[in-house]
Amino acid sequence: MKHLLTLMSCLFFAASGFGQVEERAADLSLGSQNAFIIEHDGADKKMVNKILENAVKEYGKVKRNKKAKEWNCLQCTVPGLSSPANVYFKIEEGKGMATSYLFVDDGTKFITSENAPDVAERIMKNLTNVGYDVTRAVISNELKDEENNLKDRNKEQEKLEKKNKELHEDIEKYKEKIAEAEKNIEKNLQDQEDKKMEIEKQNRVVEEVTNRLNSVGKG
């Protein structure tokens, strides 16, 4: 409850970003009772339950009521109360957020700001701290996701740099091939000239042999 009460107070006074502790009637296995409520943006049910349960465990043993889908800490020590109290809580999950409900029964009544203002204030302070813990957990998860995204971007950058290096290496290879091809072109042109001379020479040979053939028997 110490952690729980501090949390509620922080949520009550920090209206921006962390959620705010509200009081209103909510359904409980014992009927509709006054609850201290916080809406946790970005959190899921599992996350909120773990943090809230750990806070309540500071004051006694927490048990789950599966049938009622709620948790309780019976006969636990709640700061501000002279006798053991029963604490109940439940979590509801919504779209992109979760809502926690905390109920405190001092044995004669469920605590409200009207029937026990000092105790209610302490509860709200502790719950505010719980709200901050949830917010920190949400941001920590977001940070992990963004760090993973950063790692992915760094890996992509490394791949791009590697590709750039390979492309430059390819350019060097292509330059060598181009230089070799240019030399081969020069040689090819020279070979063509040489071949043309051979062809001319062979044409003369062919012409000479043709004339010899045509002159057979004529004179």
Buried (B, 14 or more C-beta within 10 A) or exposed (E): BBBBBBBBBBBBEBEEEBBBBBBEEBEBBBEEBBBBBBBBBBBBBEBBBBBBBBBBBBBBEBEEEEEBEBBBBBEBBBBBBEEBBBBBBBBBBEEEBBBBBBBBBBEEEBBBBEEBEEBBBBBBBBBBBBBBBBBEBBEEBEEEEEEEEEEEEEEEEEEEEEEEEEEEEEEEEEEEEEEEEEEEEEEEEEEEEEEEEEEEEEEEEEEEEEEEEEEEEEE
